[in-house]
């Protein structure tokens, strides 16, 4: 089984929502599927 990369930060803080592009870039660089630890769900960053 291939491990899914984990993104620990909350994407819905005020700070994150004001500047999403760097966070989306991080998600995209992690891979096609990323576990969002703070939300307990997977994301598929396209």
SVG drawing of the C-alpha trace seen along z (x, -y; Angstrom):
<svg xmlns="http://www.w3.org/2000/svg" viewBox="-13 -38 19 40">
<polyline fill="none" stroke="black" stroke-width="0.4" points="0.0,0.0 1.3,-3.5 1.2,-5.9 -0.9,-9.1 0.9,-12.3 -0.5,-14.2 -1.2,-18.0 -1.5,-19.0 -2.6,-22.6 -6.2,-23.8 -7.2,-25.3 -10.2,-27.2 -8.5,-29.6 -8.9,-33.3 -5.2,-33.5 -5.4,-30.6 -8.5,-31.8 -6.9,-35.2 -4.0,-33.6 -4.9,-30.2 -2.5,-29.9 0.6,-28.9 -1.4,-26.2 -2.9,-24.9 0.7,-24.7 1.8,-22.7 -1.1,-20.3 -0.4,-20.0 3.3,-19.3 2.5,-16.6 0.7,-14.4 -2.6,-13.5 -4.3,-12.6 -3.5,-14.2 -4.9,-13.5 -6.0,-16.7 -5.3,-15.8 -7.2,-18.8 -10.3,-17.8 -10.0,-14.0 -10.6,-13.7 -8.7,-13.3 -8.3,-16.1 -7.6,-15.7 -5.7,-18.8 -6.1,-19.3"/>
</svg>
